[in-house]
Amino acid sequence: MTTQEILQKYFTAIHAGGWEDYITDDFTLIINNLDNVMHGKQAYLNGAGQFYRGTTAVEIKEQFIDGNKATVLARYTLSLPNGTIGYCDVAEFLSFGNDKLTAATIIFDSAPFTDFT
């Protein structure tokens, strides 16, 4: 599969189910700064899974692909149990290999997200 195909399938699977299948066992995640690095598939599944459960949609606003790397500007729709809707804009720098996501650096402004929750 091409990087474009894997990227599209992964983002579609976030709310359709099966996104976990696109993550390698030796996955590396960096969130907002180089001091917040997590290693391993399970760490990503726990963190991303919690975030994804609080979202109802994701829209890719922009994407740039170069070989096995992609940069995505995404807007996630957040939904609280009381019906409140919010948005979280995220810059995602993704690496792929063997038809899976191998690493991600995710950058977002945590203030609006914290205010929403």
MOPAC internal coordinates of N, CA, C and O (Angstrom, degrees):
PM7 1SCF
backbone

  N    0.0000 0     0.00 0     0.00 0    0    0    0
  C    1.4460 1     0.00 0     0.00 0    1    0    0
  C    1.5225 1   109.60 1     0.00 0    2    1    0
  O    1.2310 1   120.93 1   -28.70 1    3    2    1
  N    1.3112 1   115.84 1   151.30 1    3    2    1
  C    1.4538 1   120.64 1   175.89 1    5    3    2
  C    1.5292 1   109.38 1   -81.56 1    6    5    3
  O    1.2310 1   120.87 1   -16.44 1    7    6    5
  N    1.3059 1   115.95 1   163.56 1    7    6    5
  C    1.4626 1   120.66 1   176.51 1    9    7    6
  C    1.5213 1   110.10 1   -58.12 1   10    9    7
  O    1.2310 1   120.27 1   138.71 1   11   10    9
  N    1.3115 1   117.09 1   -41.29 1   11   10    9
  C    1.4705 1   121.63 1   178.65 1   13   11   10
  C    1.5277 1   110.95 1   -59.19 1   14   13   11
  O    1.2310 1   120.29 1   136.14 1   15   14   13
  N    1.3085 1   117.05 1   -43.86 1   15   14   13
  C    1.4659 1   121.04 1  -178.84 1   17   15   14
  C    1.5261 1   111.41 1   -66.33 1   18   17   15
  O    1.2310 1   120.37 1   135.48 1   19   18   17
  N    1.3233 1   116.90 1   -44.52 1   19   18   17
  C    1.4689 1   120.32 1   179.23 1   21   19   18
  C    1.5275 1   109.96 1   -63.70 1   22   21   19
  O    1.2310 1   120.68 1   135.45 1   23   22   21
  N    1.3216 1   116.31 1   -44.55 1   23   22   21
  C    1.4656 1   121.99 1   179.36 1   25   23   22
  C    1.5225 1   110.64 1   -56.62 1   26   25   23
  O    1.2310 1   120.36 1   130.87 1   27   26   25
  N    1.3156 1   116.91 1   -49.13 1   27   26   25
  C    1.4634 1   121.30 1  -178.66 1   29   27   26
  C    1.5261 1   111.20 1   -63.85 1   30   29   27
  O    1.2310 1   120.46 1   136.29 1   31   30   29
  N    1.3250 1   116.72 1   -43.71 1   31   30   29
  C    1.4641 1   120.07 1  -179.65 1   33   31   30
  C    1.5269 1   110.90 1   -64.62 1   34   33   31
  O    1.2310 1   120.25 1   139.38 1   35   34   33
  N    1.3216 1   117.13 1   -40.62 1   35   34   33
  C    1.4618 1   120.72 1   179.05 1   37   35   34
  C    1.5241 1   110.80 1   -62.16 1   38   37   35
  O    1.2310 1   120.10 1   129.87 1   39   38   37
  N    1.3193 1   117.41 1   -50.13 1   39   38   37
  C    1.4665 1   120.00 1  -178.18 1   41   39   38
  C    1.5209 1   111.98 1   -66.28 1   42   41   39
  O    1.2310 1   119.69 1   145.56 1   43   42   41
  N    1.3085 1   118.20 1   -34.44 1   43   42   41
  C    1.4632 1   121.22 1   175.63 1   45   43   42
  C    1.5247 1   110.23 1   -65.90 1   46   45   43
  O    1.2310 1   120.38 1   140.05 1   47   46   45
  N    1.3273 1   116.88 1   -39.95 1   47   46   45
  C    1.4635 1   121.89 1  -177.53 1   49   47   46
  C    1.5268 1   113.05 1   -70.28 1   50   49   47
  O    1.2310 1   119.50 1   162.36 1   51   50   49
  N    1.3168 1   118.56 1   -17.64 1   51   50   49
  C    1.4716 1   120.77 1  -179.35 1   53   51   50
  C    1.5246 1   110.39 1   -54.66 1   54   53   51
  O    1.2310 1   119.87 1   136.71 1   55   54   53
  N    1.3162 1   117.85 1   -43.29 1   55   54   53
  C    1.4657 1   120.30 1  -179.14 1   57   55   54
  C    1.5168 1   113.39 1  -108.86 1   58   57   55
  O    1.2310 1   120.05 1   166.75 1   59   58   57
  N    1.3287 1   117.52 1   -13.25 1   59   58   57
  C    1.4684 1   120.60 1   177.53 1   61   59   58
  C    1.5249 1   111.02 1   -89.28 1   62   61   59
  O    1.2310 1   120.50 1   159.24 1   63   62   61
  N    1.3347 1   116.65 1   -20.76 1   63   62   61
  C    1.4576 1   122.00 1  -178.85 1   65   63   62
  C    1.5217 1   111.90 1   107.52 1   66   65   63
  O    1.2310 1   121.18 1   -31.73 1   67   66   65
  N    1.3132 1   115.35 1   148.27 1   67   66   65
  C    1.4436 1   121.49 1   176.30 1   69   67   66
  C    1.5208 1   115.84 1    94.15 1   70   69   67
  O    1.2310 1   119.76 1  -172.26 1   71   70   69
  N    1.3291 1   118.07 1     7.74 1   71   70   69
  C    1.4681 1   120.19 1  -178.88 1   73   71   70
  C    1.5286 1   111.39 1   -61.56 1   74   73   71
  O    1.2310 1   120.62 1   152.81 1   75   74   73
  N    1.3261 1   116.41 1   -27.19 1   75   74   73
  C    1.4593 1   121.17 1  -179.58 1   77   75   74
  C    1.5335 1   112.48 1   -61.17 1   78   77   75
  O    1.2310 1   120.75 1   152.06 1   79   78   77
  N    1.3228 1   116.16 1   -27.94 1   79   78   77
  C    1.4693 1   121.37 1  -178.71 1   81   79   78
  C    1.5266 1   112.57 1   -68.85 1   82   81   79
  O    1.2310 1   120.00 1   165.91 1   83   82   81
  N    1.3163 1   117.60 1   -14.09 1   83   82   81
  C    1.4670 1   121.92 1  -177.41 1   85   83   82
  C    1.5240 1   113.11 1   -95.99 1   86   85   83
  O    1.2310 1   119.89 1  -170.74 1   87   86   85
  N    1.3362 1   117.82 1     9.26 1   87   86   85
  C    1.4602 1   122.35 1  -176.08 1   89   87   86
  C    1.5321 1   109.83 1  -110.04 1   90   89   87
  O    1.2310 1   120.06 1   -49.23 1   91   90   89
  N    1.3366 1   117.50 1   130.77 1   91   90   89
  C    1.4651 1   121.10 1   177.80 1   93   91   90
  C    1.5324 1   110.35 1   -76.78 1   94   93   91
  O    1.2310 1   121.15 1   -22.32 1   95   94   93
  N    1.3178 1   115.41 1   157.68 1   95   94   93
  C    1.4671 1   120.74 1   179.73 1   97   95   94
  C    1.5225 1   112.33 1   -65.17 1   98   97   95
  O    1.2310 1   120.28 1   148.57 1   99   98   97
  N    1.3364 1   117.06 1   -31.43 1   99   98   97
  C    1.4701 1   120.87 1  -177.95 1  101   99   98
  C    1.5333 1   111.85 1   -99.74 1  102  101   99
  O    1.2310 1   120.70 1  -145.71 1  103  102  101
  N    1.3068 1   116.26 1    34.29 1  103  102  101
  C    1.4620 1   123.90 1  -177.36 1  105  103  102
  C    1.5350 1   111.42 1   -59.97 1  106  105  103
  O    1.2310 1   120.51 1   -35.76 1  107  106  105
  N    1.3357 1   116.63 1   144.24 1  107  106  105
  C    1.4662 1   122.73 1   175.60 1  109  107  106
  C    1.5288 1   108.58 1  -123.49 1  110  109  107
  O    1.2310 1   120.75 1   -48.55 1  111  110  109
  N    1.3241 1   116.16 1   131.45 1  111  110  109
  C    1.4582 1   122.19 1  -179.38 1  113  111  110
  C    1.5193 1   109.72 1  -126.21 1  114  113  111
  O    1.2310 1   121.02 1   -47.10 1  115  114  113
  N    1.3291 1   115.66 1   132.90 1  115  114  113
  C    1.4616 1   122.62 1   173.37 1  117  115  114
  C    1.5259 1   106.26 1  -121.03 1  118  117  115
  O    1.2310 1   120.68 1   -51.42 1  119  118  117
  N    1.3263 1   116.31 1   128.58 1  119  118  117
  C    1.4588 1   120.89 1   179.41 1  121  119  118
  C    1.5218 1   109.49 1  -117.40 1  122  121  119
  O    1.2310 1   120.62 1   -63.17 1  123  122  121
  N    1.3144 1   116.42 1   116.83 1  123  122  121
  C    1.4630 1   126.67 1   173.00 1  125  123  122
  C    1.5238 1   116.94 1    62.91 1  126  125  123
  O    1.2310 1   118.62 1   156.30 1  127  126  125
  N    1.3251 1   120.24 1   -23.70 1  127  126  125
  C    1.4612 1   119.92 1   176.51 1  129  127  126
  C    1.5265 1   109.81 1  -163.32 1  130  129  127
  O    1.2310 1   120.77 1   -17.55 1  131  130  129
  N    1.2992 1   116.13 1   162.45 1  131  130  129
  C    1.4589 1   120.70 1  -175.97 1  133  131  130
  C    1.5236 1   113.43 1   -70.09 1  134  133  131
  O    1.2310 1   119.90 1   172.21 1  135  134  133
  N    1.3315 1   117.80 1    -7.79 1  135  134  133
  C    1.4605 1   121.00 1   177.64 1  137  135  134
  C    1.5275 1   112.03 1   -84.87 1  138  137  135
  O    1.2310 1   120.27 1   169.64 1  139  138  137
  N    1.3207 1   117.08 1   -10.36 1  139  138  137
  C    1.4633 1   121.66 1  -177.26 1  141  139  138
  C    1.5257 1   108.94 1  -114.87 1  142  141  139
  O    1.2310 1   120.78 1  -103.86 1  143  142  141
  N    1.3379 1   116.12 1    76.14 1  143  142  141
  C    1.4591 1   122.52 1  -177.62 1  145  143  142
  C    1.5195 1   108.90 1  -111.77 1  146  145  143
  O    1.2310 1   120.83 1   -47.89 1  147  146  145
  N    1.3325 1   116.03 1   132.11 1  147  146  145
  C    1.4632 1   122.11 1   177.02 1  149  147  146
  C    1.5191 1   108.70 1  -121.47 1  150  149  147
  O    1.2310 1   121.06 1   -34.50 1  151  150  149
  N    1.3098 1   115.58 1   145.50 1  151  150  149
  C    1.4660 1   120.92 1  -179.74 1  153  151  150
  C    1.5196 1   110.16 1  -123.06 1  154  153  151
  O    1.2310 1   121.11 1   -37.02 1  155  154  153
  N    1.3053 1   115.48 1   142.98 1  155  154  153
  C    1.4525 1   121.61 1   174.44 1  157  155  154
  C    1.5130 1   113.24 1   101.05 1  158  157  155
  O    1.2310 1   121.79 1   -31.17 1  159  158  157
  N    1.3058 1   114.18 1   148.83 1  159  158  157
  C    1.4620 1   121.79 1  -178.96 1  161  159  158
  C    1.5241 1   111.54 1   -60.77 1  162  161  159
  O    1.2310 1   120.19 1   135.93 1  163  162  161
  N    1.3237 1   117.24 1   -44.07 1  163  162  161
  C    1.4608 1   119.99 1  -175.37 1  165  163  162
  C    1.5217 1   112.16 1   -62.60 1  166  165  163
  O    1.2310 1   120.01 1   141.06 1  167  166  165
  N    1.3184 1   117.59 1   -38.94 1  167  166  165
  C    1.4711 1   120.58 1   177.97 1  169  167  166
  C    1.5260 1   110.14 1   -60.95 1  170  169  167
  O    1.2310 1   120.40 1   137.35 1  171  170  169
  N    1.3246 1   116.85 1   -42.65 1  171  170  169
  C    1.4614 1   120.26 1   178.76 1  173  171  170
  C    1.5233 1   111.46 1   -68.05 1  174  173  171
  O    1.2310 1   120.38 1   137.23 1  175  174  173
  N    1.3275 1   116.88 1   -42.77 1  175  174  173
  C    1.4622 1   119.94 1   179.94 1  177  175  174
  C    1.5228 1   110.91 1   -60.34 1  178  177  175
  O    1.2310 1   120.33 1   139.37 1  179  178  177
  N    1.3199 1   116.97 1   -40.63 1  179  178  177
  C    1.4651 1   120.49 1   179.25 1  181  179  178
  C    1.5268 1   111.44 1   -64.41 1  182  181  179
  O    1.2310 1   120.48 1   127.82 1  183  182  181
  N    1.3259 1   116.69 1   -52.18 1  183  182  181
  C    1.4643 1   120.56 1  -177.30 1  185  183  182
  C    1.5169 1   113.25 1   -68.20 1  186  185  183
  O    1.2310 1   120.74 1   128.24 1  187  186  185
  N    1.3181 1   116.19 1   -51.76 1  187  186  185
  C    1.4645 1   120.18 1  -178.97 1  189  187  186
  C    1.5214 1   110.36 1   -66.62 1  190  189  187
  O    1.2310 1   120.65 1   141.42 1  191  190  189
  N    1.3252 1   116.37 1   -38.58 1  191  190  189
  C    1.4610 1   119.49 1   179.85 1  193  191  190
  C    1.5109 1   111.97 1   -59.81 1  194  193  191
  O    1.2310 1   120.70 1   137.11 1  195  194  193
  N    1.3285 1   116.26 1   -42.89 1  195  194  193
  C    1.4629 1   120.21 1   178.07 1  197  195  194
  C    1.5336 1   110.28 1   -62.73 1  198  197  195
  O    1.2310 1   120.51 1   135.33 1  199  198  197
  N    1.3239 1   116.62 1   -44.67 1  199  198  197
  C    1.4650 1   120.43 1   179.27 1  201  199  198
  C    1.5268 1   110.49 1   -63.91 1  202  201  199
  O    1.2310 1   120.11 1   131.13 1  203  202  201
  N    1.3339 1   117.39 1   -48.87 1  203  202  201
  C    1.4669 1   121.13 1  -177.17 1  205  203  202
  C    1.5217 1   111.92 1   -61.55 1  206  205  203
  O    1.2310 1   119.75 1   145.86 1  207  206  205
  N    1.3384 1   118.08 1   -34.14 1  207  206  205
  C    1.4693 1   120.31 1   178.62 1  209  207  206
  C    1.5251 1   111.85 1   -64.57 1  210  209  207
  O    1.2310 1   120.47 1   157.02 1  211  210  209
  N    1.3201 1   116.70 1   -22.98 1  211  210  209
  C    1.4613 1   120.75 1   178.05 1  213  211  210
  C    1.5194 1   113.43 1   -91.75 1  214  213  211
  O    1.2310 1   120.62 1  -176.39 1  215  214  213
  N    1.3286 1   116.42 1     3.61 1  215  214  213
  C    1.4564 1   120.51 1  -179.56 1  217  215  214
  C    1.5269 1   110.18 1  -113.72 1  218  217  215
  O    1.2310 1   121.46 1   -24.08 1  219  218  217
  N    1.3156 1   114.81 1   155.92 1  219  218  217
  C    1.4635 1   120.08 1   178.07 1  221  219  218
  C    1.5193 1   112.36 1  -116.67 1  222  221  219
  O    1.2310 1   120.22 1   165.93 1  223  222  221
  N    1.3284 1   117.18 1   -14.07 1  223  222  221
  C    1.4655 1   120.37 1  -179.09 1  225  223  222
  C    1.5177 1   109.35 1  -162.24 1  226  225  223
  O    1.2310 1   121.39 1   -21.12 1  227  226  225
  N    1.3311 1   114.95 1   158.88 1  227  226  225
  C    1.4576 1   121.69 1   171.87 1  229  227  226
  C    1.5233 1   107.08 1  -138.12 1  230  229  227
  O    1.2310 1   121.47 1   -46.20 1  231  230  229
  N    1.3064 1   114.79 1   133.80 1  231  230  229
  C    1.4697 1   121.12 1   177.77 1  233  231  230
  C    1.5265 1   108.46 1  -119.98 1  234  233  231
  O    1.2310 1   120.72 1   -54.75 1  235  234  233
  N    1.3126 1   116.22 1   125.25 1  235  234  233
  C    1.4573 1   120.02 1   175.27 1  237  235  234
  C    1.5204 1   107.42 1   -82.10 1  238  237  235
  O    1.2310 1   121.10 1   -66.66 1  239  238  237
  N    1.3206 1   115.50 1   113.34 1  239  238  237
  C    1.4645 1   121.30 1  -179.31 1  241  239  238
  C    1.5189 1   111.55 1   -81.04 1  242  241  239
  O    1.2310 1   120.73 1   138.59 1  243  242  241
  N    1.3386 1   116.20 1   -41.41 1  243  242  241
  C    1.4709 1   122.93 1   179.06 1  245  243  242
  C    1.5123 1   107.88 1  -146.98 1  246  245  243
  O    1.2310 1   120.78 1   -29.90 1  247  246  245
  N    1.3163 1   116.11 1   150.10 1  247  246  245
  C    1.4575 1   119.92 1   172.93 1  249  247  246
  C    1.5169 1   109.02 1  -147.63 1  250  249  247
  O    1.2310 1   121.88 1   -35.76 1  251  250  249
  N    1.3118 1   114.01 1   144.24 1  251  250  249
  C    1.4564 1   122.01 1   178.86 1  253  251  250
  C    1.5201 1   106.58 1  -133.00 1  254  253  251
  O    1.2310 1   120.35 1   -51.13 1  255  254  253
  N    1.3176 1   116.93 1   128.87 1  255  254  253
  C    1.4549 1   121.02 1  -177.51 1  257  255  254
  C    1.5198 1   109.25 1  -122.18 1  258  257  255
  O    1.2310 1   121.44 1   -46.53 1  259  258  257
  N    1.3377 1   114.86 1   133.47 1  259  258  257
  C    1.4567 1   122.06 1   177.12 1  261  259  258
  C    1.5236 1   107.18 1  -138.72 1  262  261  259
  O    1.2310 1   120.75 1   -79.40 1  263  262  261
  N    1.3333 1   116.18 1   100.60 1  263  262  261
  C    1.4597 1   120.46 1  -178.75 1  265  263  262
  C    1.5117 1   111.11 1    64.06 1  266  265  263
  O    1.2310 1   120.50 1    59.37 1  267  266  265
  N    1.3466 1   116.65 1  -120.63 1  267  266  265
  C    1.4617 1   120.57 1  -179.26 1  269  267  266
  C    1.5308 1   112.33 1   -98.25 1  270  269  267
  O    1.2310 1   120.43 1  -161.52 1  271  270  269
  N    1.3142 1   116.78 1    18.48 1  271  270  269
  C    1.4625 1   121.57 1   178.93 1  273  271  270
  C    1.5298 1   109.85 1  -120.75 1  274  273  271
  O    1.2310 1   121.29 1   -32.13 1  275  274  273
  N    1.3160 1   115.15 1   147.87 1  275  274  273
  C    1.4593 1   120.53 1   178.46 1  277  275  274
  C    1.5257 1   109.01 1  -141.81 1  278  277  275
  O    1.2310 1   121.24 1   -34.73 1  279  278  277
  N    1.3052 1   115.23 1   145.27 1  279  278  277
  C    1.4539 1   122.30 1   171.46 1  281  279  278
  C    1.5160 1   106.43 1  -116.89 1  282  281  279
  O    1.2310 1   120.97 1   -51.00 1  283  282  281
  N    1.3184 1   115.76 1   129.00 1  283  282  281
  C    1.4547 1   121.13 1  -176.54 1  285  283  282
  C    1.5199 1   108.63 1  -127.69 1  286  285  283
  O    1.2310 1   120.86 1   -47.44 1  287  286  285
  N    1.3094 1   115.96 1   132.56 1  287  286  285
  C    1.4559 1   121.72 1   169.25 1  289  287  286
  C    1.5193 1   105.38 1  -104.69 1  290  289  287
  O    1.2310 1   120.88 1   -67.58 1  291  290  289
  N    1.3228 1   115.92 1   112.42 1  291  290  289
  C    1.4633 1   121.05 1  -172.67 1  293  291  290
  C    1.5175 1   110.77 1  -121.79 1  294  293  291
  O    1.2310 1   121.31 1   -32.24 1  295  294  293
  N    1.3198 1   115.10 1   147.76 1  295  294  293
  C    1.4657 1   121.51 1   173.73 1  297  295  294
  C    1.5214 1   107.64 1  -116.38 1  298  297  295
  O    1.2310 1   121.49 1   -61.74 1  299  298  297
  N    1.3337 1   114.76 1   118.26 1  299  298  297
  C    1.4577 1   121.35 1   177.81 1  301  299  298
  C    1.5205 1   108.65 1   -97.51 1  302  301  299
  O    1.2310 1   120.34 1   -45.32 1  303  302  301
  N    1.3171 1   116.95 1   134.68 1  303  302  301
  C    1.4535 1   122.33 1   174.46 1  305  303  302
  C    1.5205 1   107.46 1   -90.78 1  306  305  303
  O    1.2310 1   121.04 1   -57.44 1  307  306  305
  N    1.3327 1   115.61 1   122.56 1  307  306  305
  C    1.4608 1   122.44 1  -179.10 1  309  307  306
  C    1.5198 1   108.68 1  -100.25 1  310  309  307
  O    1.2310 1   121.00 1   -33.96 1  311  310  309
  N    1.3168 1   115.70 1   146.04 1  311  310  309
  C    1.4579 1   119.84 1  -179.95 1  313  311  310
  C    1.5148 1   109.98 1  -140.68 1  314  313  311
  O    1.2310 1   120.80 1   -57.78 1  315  314  313
  N    1.3223 1   116.08 1   122.22 1  315  314  313
  C    1.4572 1   121.45 1   176.19 1  317  315  314
  C    1.5280 1   109.10 1   -89.07 1  318  317  315
  O    1.2310 1   120.13 1   -24.25 1  319  318  317
  N    1.3166 1   117.36 1   155.75 1  319  318  317
  C    1.4693 1   120.20 1   179.14 1  321  319  318
  C    1.5220 1   113.89 1   -55.72 1  322  321  319
  O    1.2310 1   119.84 1   153.03 1  323  322  321
  N    1.3512 1   117.92 1   -26.97 1  323  322  321
  C    1.4650 1   120.30 1  -179.98 1  325  323  322
  C    1.5259 1   112.64 1   -80.21 1  326  325  323
  O    1.2310 1   120.25 1  -178.17 1  327  326  325
  N    1.3429 1   117.12 1     1.83 1  327  326  325
  C    1.4599 1   121.01 1   177.17 1  329  327  326
  C    1.5194 1   114.27 1    96.73 1  330  329  327
  O    1.2310 1   119.67 1   174.39 1  331  330  329
  N    1.3179 1   118.24 1    -5.61 1  331  330  329
  C    1.4519 1   121.24 1   178.78 1  333  331  330
  C    1.5261 1   109.75 1   -66.28 1  334  333  331
  O    1.2310 1   121.03 1   -46.46 1  335  334  333
  N    1.3344 1   115.63 1   133.54 1  335  334  333
  C    1.4631 1   122.40 1   179.88 1  337  335  334
  C    1.5213 1   108.81 1  -111.60 1  338  337  335
  O    1.2310 1   120.57 1   -39.92 1  339  338  337
  N    1.3245 1   116.52 1   140.08 1  339  338  337
  C    1.4521 1   122.38 1   176.48 1  341  339  338
  C    1.5125 1   109.46 1  -145.39 1  342  341  339
  O    1.2310 1   121.07 1    -2.39 1  343  342  341
  N    1.3182 1   115.57 1   177.61 1  343  342  341
  C    1.4640 1   120.56 1  -177.39 1  345  343  342
  C    1.5259 1   109.87 1  -134.16 1  346  345  343
  O    1.2310 1   121.33 1   -33.53 1  347  346  345
  N    1.3085 1   115.06 1   146.47 1  347  346  345
  C    1.4566 1   121.66 1   176.88 1  349  347  346
  C    1.5275 1   107.34 1  -131.04 1  350  349  347
  O    1.2310 1   120.63 1   -66.11 1  351  350  349
  N    1.3209 1   116.40 1   113.89 1  351  350  349
  C    1.4631 1   121.40 1   177.73 1  353  351  350
  C    1.5211 1   108.46 1   -89.75 1  354  353  351
  O    1.2310 1   120.91 1   -49.31 1  355  354  353
  N    1.3393 1   115.87 1   130.69 1  355  354  353
  C    1.4497 1   121.61 1  -173.20 1  357  355  354
  C    1.5219 1   110.14 1  -132.39 1  358  357  355
  O    1.2310 1   120.63 1   -45.65 1  359  358  357
  N    1.3280 1   116.40 1   134.35 1  359  358  357
  C    1.4661 1   121.81 1   169.88 1  361  359  358
  C    1.5242 1   106.18 1   -97.55 1  362  361  359
  O    1.2310 1   120.96 1   -54.70 1  363  362  361
  N    1.3343 1   115.76 1   125.30 1  363  362  361
  C    1.4581 1   120.95 1  -176.89 1  365  363  362
  C    1.5244 1   109.08 1  -122.99 1  366  365  363
  O    1.2310 1   121.04 1   -56.33 1  367  366  365
  N    1.3196 1   115.61 1   123.67 1  367  366  365
  C    1.4622 1   122.69 1   177.29 1  369  367  366
  C    1.5249 1   105.85 1  -107.23 1  370  369  367
  O    1.2310 1   120.42 1   -70.53 1  371  370  369
  N    1.3265 1   116.81 1   109.47 1  371  370  369
  C    1.4563 1   122.36 1  -168.61 1  373  371  370
  C    1.5234 1   111.79 1  -115.41 1  374  373  371
  O    1.2310 1   120.90 1   -34.59 1  375  374  373
  N    1.3356 1   115.88 1   145.41 1  375  374  373
  C    1.4635 1   122.07 1   174.63 1  377  375  374
  C    1.5231 1   108.45 1  -122.93 1  378  377  375
  O    1.2310 1   120.98 1   -37.54 1  379  378  377
  N    1.3332 1   115.73 1   142.46 1  379  378  377
  C    1.4577 1   121.81 1  -176.53 1  381  379  378
  C    1.5198 1   110.38 1  -127.10 1  382  381  379
  O    1.2310 1   120.99 1   -28.34 1  383  382  381
  N    1.3170 1   115.72 1   151.66 1  383  382  381
  C    1.4587 1   122.75 1   174.99 1  385  383  382
  C    1.5153 1   109.44 1  -163.26 1  386  385  383
  O    1.2310 1   120.11 1   -39.47 1  387  386  385
  N    1.3130 1   117.39 1   140.53 1  387  386  385
  C    1.4659 1   122.01 1  -179.96 1  389  387  386
  C    1.5251 1   112.51 1    52.75 1  390  389  387
  O    1.2310 1   120.83 1  -138.05 1  391  390  389
  N    1.3305 1   116.03 1    41.95 1  391  390  389
  C    1.4702 1   123.60 1   176.65 1  393  391  390
  C    1.5259 1   114.00 1    65.49 1  394  393  391
  O    1.2310 1   120.59 1  -156.38 1  395  394  393
  N    1.3440 1   116.47 1    23.62 1  395  394  393
  C    1.4617 1   120.18 1   178.84 1  397  395  394
  C    1.5221 1   110.66 1  -138.77 1  398  397  395
  O    1.2310 1   121.45 1   -16.30 1  399  398  397
  N    1.3070 1   114.83 1   163.70 1  399  398  397
  C    1.4556 1   122.81 1   175.22 1  401  399  398
  C    1.5234 1   108.18 1   -81.58 1  402  401  399
  O    1.2310 1   120.12 1   -56.57 1  403  402  401
  N    1.3372 1   117.37 1   123.43 1  403  402  401
  C    1.4631 1   121.86 1  -176.31 1  405  403  402
  C    1.5293 1   113.31 1  -104.18 1  406  405  403
  O    1.2310 1   120.46 1   154.32 1  407  406  405
  N    1.3422 1   116.73 1   -25.68 1  407  406  405
  C    1.4649 1   120.09 1  -178.21 1  409  407  406
  C    1.5180 1   109.67 1  -160.18 1  410  409  407
  O    1.2310 1   121.71 1   -26.21 1  411  410  409
  N    1.3394 1   114.33 1   153.79 1  411  410  409
  C    1.4612 1   120.00 1   176.61 1  413  411  410
  C    1.5158 1   109.45 1  -148.21 1  414  413  411
  O    1.2310 1   121.40 1   -41.15 1  415  414  413
  N    1.3111 1   114.93 1   138.85 1  415  414  413
  C    1.4530 1   122.04 1   166.89 1  417  415  414
  C    1.5188 1   104.84 1  -115.11 1  418  417  415
  O    1.2310 1   121.01 1   -57.57 1  419  418  417
  N    1.3229 1   115.68 1   122.43 1  419  418  417
  C    1.4549 1   121.35 1  -174.03 1  421  419  418
  C    1.5197 1   108.37 1  -118.97 1  422  421  419
  O    1.2310 1   121.28 1   -51.96 1  423  422  421
  N    1.3295 1   115.15 1   128.04 1  423  422  421
  C    1.4584 1   120.35 1  -178.36 1  425  423  422
  C    1.5310 1   108.87 1  -126.55 1  426  425  423
  O    1.2310 1   121.37 1   -51.49 1  427  426  425
  N    1.3280 1   114.99 1   128.51 1  427  426  425
  C    1.4611 1   119.93 1   176.93 1  429  427  426
  C    1.5207 1   109.16 1  -152.81 1  430  429  427
  O    1.2310 1   120.97 1   -21.62 1  431  430  429
  N    1.3112 1   115.76 1   158.38 1  431  430  429
  C    1.4584 1   121.93 1   176.39 1  433  431  430
  C    1.5253 1   106.85 1   -81.78 1  434  433  431
  O    1.2310 1   120.16 1   -68.15 1  435  434  433
  N    1.2992 1   117.30 1   111.85 1  435  434  433
  C    1.4538 1   120.71 1  -175.28 1  437  435  434
  C    1.5325 1   113.44 1   -75.36 1  438  437  435
  O    1.2310 1   119.32 1   162.18 1  439  438  437
  N    1.3291 1   118.90 1   -17.82 1  439  438  437
  C    1.4703 1   120.80 1  -177.87 1  441  439  438
  C    1.5246 1   112.43 1   -61.17 1  442  441  439
  O    1.2310 1   118.56 1   127.78 1  443  442  441
  N    1.3385 1   120.35 1   -52.22 1  443  442  441
  C    1.4680 1   118.81 1   178.35 1  445  443  442
  C    1.5254 1   112.55 1   -61.92 1  446  445  443
  O    1.2310 1   120.30 1   143.15 1  447  446  445
  N    1.3331 1   117.04 1   -36.85 1  447  446  445
  C    1.4671 1   120.49 1   178.74 1  449  447  446
  C    1.5245 1   110.53 1   -64.35 1  450  449  447
  O    1.2310 1   120.18 1   135.45 1  451  450  449
  N    1.3107 1   117.26 1   -44.55 1  451  450  449
  C    1.4605 1   121.92 1   179.49 1  453  451  450
  C    1.5281 1   110.54 1   -65.03 1  454  453  451
  O    1.2310 1   120.51 1   139.12 1  455  454  453
  N    1.3360 1   116.63 1   -40.88 1  455  454  453
  C    1.4753 1   120.12 1   178.56 1  457  455  454
  C    1.5118 1   111.10 1   -63.04 1  458  457  455
  O    1.2310 1   120.56 1   144.31 1  459  458  457
  N    1.3340 1   116.54 1   -35.69 1  459  458  457
  C    1.4616 1   120.71 1  -178.11 1  461  459  458
  C    1.5187 1   111.31 1   -69.18 1  462  461  459
  O    1.2310 1   120.51 1   137.34 1  463  462  461
  N    1.3337 1   116.63 1   -42.66 1  463  462  461
  C    1.4523 1   120.12 1  -176.36 1  465  463  462
  C    1.5106 1   110.23 1   -81.33 1  466  465  463
  O    1.2310 1   120.10 1   180.00 1  467  466  465

